[in-house]
């Protein structure tokens, strides 16, 4: 009898050892229609071929449908209630401050990447924005760097010292499609040179924030993606693609932003200082979205305001749902100590802000597109291999490693 295949167990889930190089790709902001429209236009022949020879699913991402919670869910195989990262930005009750959730000290669970590396796998992580690097690389023995700071890598910090020479590309602007292309170029180069057992590649949604599916820039981006995925496939890798969230226009019929300035309304109803609105989409890259998304959390200084605040917010135009902390954590699998008294989700064409003076939209050179709510939850989950035993279940983007290692042949 042959020995059982080697596996690792992470956050209660077991993963078989990869029998060939595995590349898991998180395409930031990629709703399924970006792929469908590019295929229809003849711009994505590799992705089109997977309808016959691959596995093509539609999955749900984590809500809030933001970058940090979903990338960490994908690499931990678990929801935010387990790993603790429930936004890009949150209210740190211990520090009594609004802070970025980029530091690995906020992570409460180990990653599949680190576990595989500890078991002897060669692992590489390439992310577009440096804000994710320390979280994705937490306790990882291997390569981990960002396109944004590819010229600052060291063996000690990043496990690699020659990224620019490896890719032959200059450091791209953080506000460009080239930031994501650098991720794929590095991934292909690493696959050729080092042949790591596992790679995780994570892009930026700069293009998706500016361009709808089927437009020229969107199809150009998907064509670029398709070309690199085809190269990885030709090099013998298992490739699984998913997304951290979708993307929608957040405008009226004339292209003007639909914004609910929630803090202004709460101040008018209950007085300044009675409430605090936190926008978990907030990150350093405000040109993308002006810190406006379809999800917010509200802290109440007086708990007796909860029912009144819930009723008033729920009655506002553009609001899809208002949840108590308990309801939100049960519905969206969130950590209770990092969520406000209320969670507010806006409908598909609307975003939530705090007050007008706290949002700079001067950098927007196209009608506002953003994410964060239930309307951006559907994402692709696609692989370049077939699955002989694919179970009928609700697939999530954080099932990517489970699909890759436990179900594909």
Residue, then its C-alpha position, 0 to 999 in steps of 0.5 A: x500500500x502506498x503511503x498517504x499523500x503529505x498534507x498540511x492542516x491550517x485553520x481546521x482545513x487540510x490541504x494536499x501537498x502540491x504535485x506540480x507548481x501551484x499559482x493562486x492569483x487574486x485579481x483585484x476588483x475582477x467581477x466575472x464580467x471583466x473576463x466574460x467581456x474580454x472573451x467575447x471580444x476575442x481578447x482572452x483565448x487562454x481563459x476561453x479555453x478553460x470552458x472545455x479543459x478547466x474548472x469555471x465557478x462563480x464564488x462569493x467573496x467576503x463582506x466587506x468586499x474590500x482588499x485586505x479582508x479577502x486577500x487574508x481570507x484566501x491565504x488563510x482559507x477562512x473568514x475574518x472571524x478567524x483571521x481578524x482582518x475585517x477591513x483595510x482600516x478600523x477603529x482600534x479600541x485599545x489604542x483609541x485611534x483610527x488605524x490602517x489594518x496593515x500590520x501583521x500584529x492584527x492577524x489572528x491566524x496562520x496562513x496556508x502559505x506559511x504552513x506549506x513553507x514550514x513543511x518544506x515547500x518553496x513559496x513565493x508571494x508577489x503583491x502589487x501594493x506594499x500595504x499587503x506584504x507584511x500580512x501575506x508574508x506573516x511568518x513566511x519563510x520564502x520570497x515575498x515582495x511588492x511591485x510598488x517597492x520592487x527596487x527596495x527588496x533585500x534577501x533579509x526582508x524579502x527573500x530575494x535581492x534581484x527583482x528588477x533584474x529578474x523581470x527586466x522592468x522598471x518600478x511601475x507607478x502605483x497608479x497604473x496597470x503596469x503595477x499589476x503587470x509587474x506582478x505577473x511578469x515576476x511570477x512567470x520569471x520566478x516560475x522559470x528560474x526557481x520553480x517554486x512549489x506555490x506562488x500567490x500573486x495579488x494585483x491592484x484594481x486601478x484599472x477596474x476602478x476606472x473602467x467598466x467591463x468590455x471597455x478598451x482599458x478593461x479588455x487590454x488588462x484582461x488580455x495582459x492577464x490572459x497572456x501571462x496565465x497562458x505562460x504559467x499554464x505552458x510551464x506546467x503550473x496549476x493555475x487558480x484565479x479568483x478575486x477579492x471583490x467585484x466592482x460597480x459604478x457608484x453614480x447617477x444617470x449623469x455620472x455624478x457620484x451617489x454618496x450618502x455622507x453618513x456622519x453628517x446625517x448622524x451628527x444632525x440627528x444626534x449631535x456632533x460626537x455622539x457617533x463615529x463612522x468608520x469606512x474600512x475601505x480607507x487606504x493610502x491609495x485614495x485616487x482609486x476611490x476617494x475612500x468611498x465604498x459601500x460598507x461602513x461601521x458605526x460606533x455609538x457613544x450611547x447604546x440607547x441610540x441604536x434602534x433609532x439610528x437603525x431606523x433612520x439609516x435604514x430609511x435613507x435612499x441608497x441604503x440596502x441594509x443596517x445590521x447590529x454588531x451581532x447580526x453583522x458578525x453572524x451574517x458576514x463572519x466578522x470578529x465582534x471586537x473589530x466591528x462597530x455597534x452598527x454595520x451599514x451596507x449601501x445598494x449597488x449604485x451608492x457609496x457611503x462617506x463620512x462628511x464632505x470635507x473628509x473626502x477628496x474627489x479631485x483625483x477622480x478622472x472618471x466616473x466613480x466606481x467602487x466596492x464594499x457591499x453585497x453587490x460586489x460579492x460575486x467573483x470568479x473562481x477558475x482553474x486550468x484543470x478539471x475536477x473529477x469530484x467537485x462538490x455541490x456547495x457554496x463556493x467562496x473565494x477563500x476556497x481557492x487553495x482547497x479547490x487547487x490542492x484537494x479537487x483538481x487533477 
